[in-house]
């Protein structure tokens, strides 16, 4: 689940639902590769999908997913800053 492209997809969908082609443009992920990642995220219940004509529109299934991603990113960022401070002090 922590694949960087999947995190990028979730971050892109944070602003609202998007079609596959919109996601491909926004992320730069080729559509074939993007579809695989979307399928995995949907399989794990992180995304919802609906049809709009021929387009498939994806959205984040629960707003808490965004909150969880933000929290994890903040924790990792804090740990990295602490590590950098320790390294700087030890020089």
N, C-alpha and C positions, 0 to 999 in steps of 0.2 A: 504493500500500500504506500510505502514511503518513496516510491519512484519519483524522481524530480519532475518528470513530465506530468504525472498524476497530480502532484502538488500544484504545478503550474495551471493545470486545467481547473482545479478547485478554486484557485485564486482568481482565475479569469471569470468563473461563474459566480463569484462573490457579488458582482455588480448586477446580476440578474441572468435570466435564462438566455440561452443562445443556441442557434442551429449549429450543426456540425461544420458547415462552411464558415460561419462566423468564428467558431472556435479555432478552426484551422488558420484563418487569417490572423486572429489575435495572438495565437501562441506560436505560430510558425511550424507547428507539427504537421507533417504530411498526413493527408486525410486517412490513408490506409492505416498508418500507425496510430493516429488519433482514435479511430474507431475501436481498435483493440483496447486502448486505455479506457475509453468510455465504457466499453463492455465490462471490463473488470470493475470499474467504479460502480457501475449499475448493479452488477452481480453481488457486490458487498453491501448494497443498500445505501450508498452515499449519494447516488444521483437518481433522479426521476427522469423519464423520457415520455414525450407525447408526440404524436404526429400532427403536422399542420400541412395538409396537402401531401407533397412528396418529401417535405423536409421533416427531419426528426429534431425536436427541440429538447435540450437538456437543461436541467436545473438541479441545484443542490437540494436533497431530500429533507434536510433538517438544518435549521440555522445554527444549531449547536455544533455542527461539523466545522463550520467556519470559525466559531469561537475556540474549538479544540485545536485547530490548526494554528490559529493566532497565538494561543497559549504555549503550545509546544515550540513555535518559532521564537517567542519571547524568552522562554527558558533556555533554549540552546544559545541564543544571542548573548544572554547574560553570562552563561558559562564560558563562552568564547572570550568575552571581554575580561572576565576574571583571569582566565588563563593568560591572556596577553599582558595583563597587569603584572602577574606573577613573573612571567618571562622578562618583562622590562625591568622589574626590580632586582632580578637575579643577575643582571649583566653588570 
